[in-house]
Amino acid sequence: MQKFLVRSLFLVLLLSAAESWALPPCPGTYNQDTWSNCQGTYTWSSGNKYVGETKDGKLHGQGTFTFADGRVKEG
């Protein structure tokens, strides 16, 4: 029973630490001046779509880029 409690506590601490590293959602719609160090979704008029991290108003960090024709690039 004690091993179960220790493992459960470790798992809770590990998951809470991972949560704290997540970037906050970007405010409103895309704006190069306000989208910095956040997580957002942007869709171009061509149908291309990016879901992921931004830095200084640019796509930066982890994200998924989906092309209008359905191809997907992750990274």
C-alpha positions in Angstrom: 0.0 0.0 0.0 2.8 2.4 0.9 4.5 1.8 -2.5 1.2 2.6 -4.3 0.9 5.9 -2.3 4.5 6.9 -3.1 4.1 6.1 -6.8 0.8 8.0 -6.9 2.3 11.1 -5.3 5.3 10.9 -7.7 2.9 10.8 -10.7 0.9 13.7 -9.4 4.0 15.8 -8.9 5.3 14.8 -12.3 2.1 15.8 -14.1 1.8 19.1 -12.2 5.3 20.0 -13.2 4.6 19.3 -16.9 1.5 21.4 -16.7 3.5 24.4 -15.4 5.7 24.3 -18.5 2.8 24.7 -20.9 2.5 28.1 -22.6 -0.6 30.2 -21.9 -3.1 30.7 -24.7 -2.5 33.6 -27.1 -4.9 36.5 -26.5 -7.6 37.2 -29.1 -6.9 36.8 -32.8 -3.4 36.8 -34.3 -1.5 40.0 -33.7 2.3 40.1 -34.2 2.7 42.5 -31.3 0.7 40.5 -28.7 1.3 36.9 -29.7 4.6 36.2 -27.9 5.5 33.1 -25.8 2.0 31.7 -26.1 0.0 28.8 -27.7 -2.4 29.7 -30.5 -4.1 28.7 -33.7 -3.9 30.7 -37.0 -5.6 29.9 -40.3 -4.5 31.6 -43.5 -7.0 32.6 -46.2 -5.4 29.8 -48.4 -6.7 27.2 -45.9 -3.3 26.5 -44.3 -3.5 26.2 -40.5 -0.9 26.4 -37.7 -1.6 25.2 -34.2 1.3 25.7 -31.8 3.7 27.9 -30.0 4.7 31.5 -31.0 7.5 33.8 -30.0 7.8 37.5 -30.8 4.8 37.2 -33.1 6.3 34.4 -35.2 5.6 30.6 -35.4 8.3 29.2 -33.1 8.7 26.1 -31.0 6.4 23.0 -31.1 3.5 23.1 -33.4 1.5 21.5 -36.3 1.2 23.0 -39.7 -1.6 21.6 -41.8 -1.6 22.5 -45.5 -4.9 23.2 -47.3 -4.4 19.9 -49.3 -4.3 17.9 -46.1 -0.5 17.4 -45.7 0.7 17.8 -42.1 4.1 18.9 -40.8 4.8 18.6 -37.1 7.8 19.8 -35.3 
